[in-house]
Amino acid sequence: MPPTTPPFDTTPIVVFGPSGAGKGTLLQKLFAEFPDRFGYSISHTTRAPRPGETHGKEYNFTSMEKFQEMVGQGAFVEWARYGSNCYGTSVKAVEEVEGRGRCCVLEIEMEGVKQVANHPTFPRPRFVFISPPSPEVLEKRLRSRGTDKEEEVLKRLEQGKKEMEFAKSGGVNPKVVVNDDLERAYKELKEWVVGKES
């Protein structure tokens, strides 16, 4: 008989951290190494599809009226309004990822993290905070992108400071991974998520 693989923990993982901390890069590496273990939930949004976007693939596109109805029904694990549009992660979307035997990864903002942590019926997920080594390094990374105006950089830095304070506040007690060296940070994240044996 072939050796049996121990069941994989499909408890959802909530990943958060400042813009410029390297969340996306670390998650790309995780998904590339374990293509069958993880999945992103497909968010709902009230914005119109962009060219090339498909309903049910990039987003579940919906009307503001239907979105607000879902909010009233408690259908979202977390949701937020950005400008004139709303975005949200539904309980169903997370369950669909789990139904495929995968661990659902939610990469969300701080306010969304608070909602997930305080959701009355959603099982408590595992939280991981991706932190820059220091506010100074974060500023250097954001400026080196060369894509944001000064006003936007300052806004991201201010938000980054709030997120670092929140991670230390004890509200969700996340696993903290300091992204000072990408390979070292990835190794730490991977061991926390899948264990040392994998």
Secondary structure by P-SEA (a helix, b strand, c coil): cccccccccccbbbbbbcccccaaaaaaaaaaaccccccccbbbbccccccccccccccccccaaaaaaaaaaccccbbbbcccbbbbbbaaaaaaaaaacbbbbbbccaaaaaaaaacccccbbbbbbbccccaaaaaaaaaaaccccaaaaaaaaaaaaaaaaaaacccccccccccccaaaaaaaaaaaaccccc
